[in-house]
């Protein structure tokens, strides 16, 4: 998707400004999707063990405690570029991955009885 971003965005955006922004966003978010996939992989150990609370709590914490407030502060209050929304998405995915990995290392998911 990183290489094909101009072709893909070109199907949907005809205006140059929209096209440039779409290509930039697509190239930025490719990395967030890779990181999110790693987090989902680790979270699946909890889902399959029947303990869904830790991944849910971490996702809620990162989204409502970090990602949404950061977007609101940086983009709406400080009027910085909207591209920051996507960079914050990458940072949130990294934080989510680190937190779920730290919880995963406790091996709590192995002790769950369903």
ZABA-343503 format. One record per residue (C-alpha): residue number from 1; residue in three letters; x, y, z. Coordinates in steps of 0.5 Angstrom, whole numbers, plus 500, padded with zeros to 3 digits. Example, Ala and Ser with C-alpha at 12.3 -4.5 7.8 and 13.67 -1.06 7.14 Angstrom:
BEGIN
SITE  nr rest  c1  c2  c3
SITE   1  ALA 525 491 516
SITE   2  SER 527 498 514
//
This chain:
BEGIN
SITE  nr rest  c1  c2  c3
SITE   1  UNK 500 500 500
SITE   2  UNK 506 505 501
SITE   3  UNK 508 504 494
SITE   4  UNK 501 504 491
SITE   5  UNK 498 510 495
SITE   6  UNK 498 515 489
SITE   7  UNK 495 510 485
SITE   8  UNK 490 508 490
SITE   9  UNK 488 515 492
SITE  10  UNK 488 517 485
SITE  11  UNK 482 513 484
SITE  12  UNK 478 518 489
SITE  13  UNK 481 524 489
SITE  14  UNK 481 529 483
SITE  15  UNK 484 535 487
SITE  16  UNK 491 536 488
SITE  17  UNK 491 538 495
SITE  18  UNK 486 532 497
SITE  19  UNK 491 528 493
SITE  20  UNK 497 530 497
SITE  21  UNK 494 529 503
SITE  22  UNK 491 522 502
SITE  23  UNK 497 520 500
SITE  24  UNK 501 522 506
SITE  25  UNK 496 519 510
SITE  26  UNK 496 513 507
SITE  27  UNK 503 512 507
SITE  28  UNK 503 514 515
SITE  29  UNK 498 510 517
SITE  30  UNK 501 503 514
SITE  31  UNK 506 503 520
SITE  32  UNK 500 504 525
SITE  33  UNK 497 498 522
SITE  34  UNK 503 494 522
SITE  35  UNK 504 496 530
SITE  36  UNK 496 495 531
SITE  37  UNK 497 488 528
SITE  38  UNK 502 486 533
SITE  39  UNK 498 488 538
SITE  40  UNK 492 484 536
SITE  41  UNK 496 478 535
SITE  42  UNK 498 479 543
SITE  43  UNK 491 481 545
SITE  44  UNK 489 474 542
SITE  45  UNK 492 470 547
SITE  46  UNK 487 473 552
SITE  47  UNK 481 473 547
SITE  48  UNK 482 465 546
SITE  49  UNK 483 464 554
SITE  50  UNK 477 467 555
SITE  51  UNK 480 473 559
SITE  52  UNK 478 479 555
SITE  53  UNK 478 485 560
SITE  54  UNK 486 486 560
SITE  55  UNK 486 488 552
SITE  56  UNK 479 492 553
SITE  57  UNK 482 496 559
SITE  58  UNK 488 497 555
SITE  59  UNK 485 499 549
SITE  60  UNK 480 504 552
SITE  61  UNK 485 507 556
SITE  62  UNK 490 508 550
SITE  63  UNK 484 511 546
SITE  64  UNK 480 515 551
SITE  65  UNK 486 517 556
SITE  66  UNK 491 518 550
SITE  67  UNK 489 518 543
SITE  68  UNK 483 523 543
SITE  69  UNK 485 528 548
SITE  70  UNK 492 529 544
SITE  71  UNK 488 530 538
SITE  72  UNK 483 535 541
SITE  73  UNK 489 539 544
SITE  74  UNK 494 539 538
SITE  75  UNK 489 539 533
SITE  76  UNK 483 543 535
SITE  77  UNK 486 547 541
SITE  78  UNK 493 549 538
SITE  79  UNK 491 549 531
SITE  80  UNK 497 544 529
SITE  81  UNK 496 540 522
SITE  82  UNK 491 535 521
SITE  83  UNK 497 530 519
SITE  84  UNK 498 530 527
SITE  85  UNK 492 526 528
SITE  86  UNK 495 520 524
SITE  87  UNK 502 521 527
SITE  88  UNK 498 520 534
SITE  89  UNK 495 514 531
SITE  90  UNK 502 511 530
SITE  91  UNK 504 513 537
SITE  92  UNK 497 510 540
SITE  93  UNK 498 504 537
SITE  94  UNK 506 503 540
SITE  95  UNK 503 505 547
SITE  96  UNK 498 500 546
SITE  97  UNK 503 494 544
SITE  98  UNK 507 496 549
SITE  99  UNK 502 496 555
SITE 100  UNK 499 489 552
SITE 101  UNK 506 486 551
SITE 102  UNK 507 488 559
SITE 103  UNK 501 485 561
SITE 104  UNK 502 479 557
SITE 105  UNK 509 477 560
SITE 106  UNK 505 476 567
SITE 107  UNK 502 470 564
SITE 108  UNK 496 471 567
SITE 109  UNK 492 469 561
SITE 110  UNK 495 462 562
SITE 111  UNK 491 462 569
SITE 112  UNK 484 463 566
SITE 113  UNK 479 458 568
SITE 114  UNK 473 458 563
//
